[in-house]
Amino acid sequence: MSNAGRIPTVTPCAGRCSTTFGDHVCRGCRRFNHEIIRWNSYTEAQQLAIWKRLDLQLDQILIPMLPHANLTMVTQFLLSKRVRVLAQATTGRQLYYALRLCEKNKHLADDSGLGVTAEQVKPLWREFERRILSLAQASYDLAWLRADGIQHSLLQVSMED
């Protein structure tokens, strides 16, 4: 059996969960609160769908924010720092891992391949977090509105019967 479609046994958790404080979207990993709670009971397909949504968000935010990034250098940087990156990880996911490392150790910026200086890392990280959380919150709001619309449609249909 091929492992090509397999996803990691780890979670997208960034170790900074804010759903325990009542947030509907985690400020760390940007999963929805119900996704965090049910993660271990999800099928691989369900987990992969969540990974894909999160990666698309990273692509949407980080690729434009890091126009001078050299992906070959970023990949080598992540390998040198022993960061586990899935073969199917998007460009945004790789940029995220590299930026997160630099945010914790800004002296790594020159070797990261991100095309930013050590002085640019903290402001860039803050702006990234602002943008990605806004996008994740909008995604949650849209999902909630869809679910609410479906519920109202079902109620209306059952009342007509």
Residue, then its C-alpha position, 0 to 999 in steps of 0.5 A: m500500500s502506498n504512503a503517498g496520500r498519508i497524512p501525519t499522525v501529528t496535529p497542526c497544533a502550534g502549542r498555543c491553543s486559545t480555544t480553551f479561553g473561548d475562541h472559536v478559532c485557535r490563534g495558534c493553529r487556526r483550526f476551529n474549536h470543534e476540529i481540535i476537540r474531535w481531531n483524533s476521531y477524524t478519518e484521514a480524509q477529514q484530517l487531510a481536508i483540514w490540513k489543506r484548508l490551513d495550507l491554502q490559508l498559509d499560501q494566500i497570506l505568506i507567498p505575497m508577504l515573502p516575494h523574495a523567498n528562495l524555496t530551495m534555500v527555505t527547504q535546505f534551511l528546514l532540513s538543516k534545522r530538522v523540521r519535519v515537513l511533509a512531501q505534500a506541504t505547500t509553499g506557504r506551509q514551508l514558508y510558515y515553518a521557516l518564519r516561525l523558526c526565525e521569529k523565535n531566533k531572528h539571527l537565523a533570518d539570513d540563512s532561512g531563504l526567506g529574503v528578509t533581515a533579522e530586523q524585519v522578522k518580528p514585524l513581519w510575524r506580527e502582520f502575518e499573525r494578524r492577517i492569518l487569524s483574520l482569514a481563519q476567522a472569516s473562514y469560520d464565520l462563513a462555515w457557520l453561516r452555511a450551516d445556519g442557512i442549511q438548518h433554516s432551509l431544513l426547518q422550512v422544508s419540514m414545516e411545509d410537509 
